[in-house]
Amino acid sequence: MAKEPMRVLVTGAAGQIGYALVPMIARGIMLGADQPVILHMLDIAPAAEALNGVKMELVDAAFPLLKGVVATTDAVEACTGVNIAVMVGGFPRKEGMERKDVMTKNVSIYKAQASALEQYAAPNCKVLVVANPANTNALILKEFAPSIPAKNVTCLTRLDHNRALGQISERLNVAVSDVKNAIIWGNHSSTQYPDVNHATVKTAAGWKPVRELIADDDWLNGEFVSTVQQRGAAIIKARKFSSALSAASSACDHIRDWVLGTAEGTWVSMGVYSDGSYDVPAGLIYSFPVTCKDGEWSIFQGLSIDEYSRKKLDLTAEELTEEKALAYSCLS
């Protein structure tokens, strides 16, 4: 019997990431090749005409899984009945703006959208925040949508996770599918810690540690980390636009694994609400290694953290604590 359609909200849908994301969702990349979807697309009033153009293209593409499109500038209409919300829309930092200015803008946006999700989304709606500062935007959304379980509000660090896998696969000249269990700890910012201490690579002799195969700690602790941390800026410099394609693809990966489950023996990185695991302060949205099953994520426990890594985990937690305080000050 055919499945009931799932309603998927994409905010900022007329923007570059949204434009790359909505056809992936309609094609089944996010939720599977047998899952019909109804797309809810939200954007601001000045983008209404462009949003309608995206809707026309979705109709023209004749996606078999796409059972309807809602294109609107009204948050209530956009949020009504949605099962999954991908929050791409946000206020970008512009030249001359301080972090507090950006935070003030985004606090008001995410406060309003949280209220709409709180009142009108389907029960147990899963939320993924993509717009930066992603971790703190997600925290604000969680605060103003108290009936949505804290475990249902996440932010995107899968893009950084995938970047880490890509760098390892290029270095070793292996398929990216043969690399697993890198970790992104902390904030989706330049303080994030891409950690390969537990990552492995599939070889003819079985799975081998990345550090054993690369055997270059200077590269793994230096250029590798900075490349992953600064990849977004490097893409903007090269392309003159942000990394929309890879962000959209990673958002699909994040939701797909959350809903359908991670492979046995594999974890992925997700920004989730900290419960104090790995001595990370509770109450932050922080990126951890997680496994997913039956639509629920769990922080993978028991990994050893060396002294070098401990400092990196603490540094990014400190930044998130400062961002949290800044965001809360914008509310007063």
Salt bridges, closest charged atoms under 4 A:
ASP34 OD2 - LYS3 NZ 3.31
GLU143 OE2 - LYS142 NZ 3.25
ASP160 OD1 - ARG163 NH1 3.56
ASP160 OD2 - HIS188 ND1 2.67
ASP216 OD2 - ARG171 NH2 3.05
ASP217 OD1 - ARG211 NH1 2.91
ASP253 OD1 - ARG256 NH1 3.00
ASP257 OD2 - ARG158 NH1 2.81
ASP257 OD1 - ARG256 NE 3.84
ASP314 OD1 - ARG310 NH2 3.02
GLU323 OE2 - ARG99 NH2 3.41
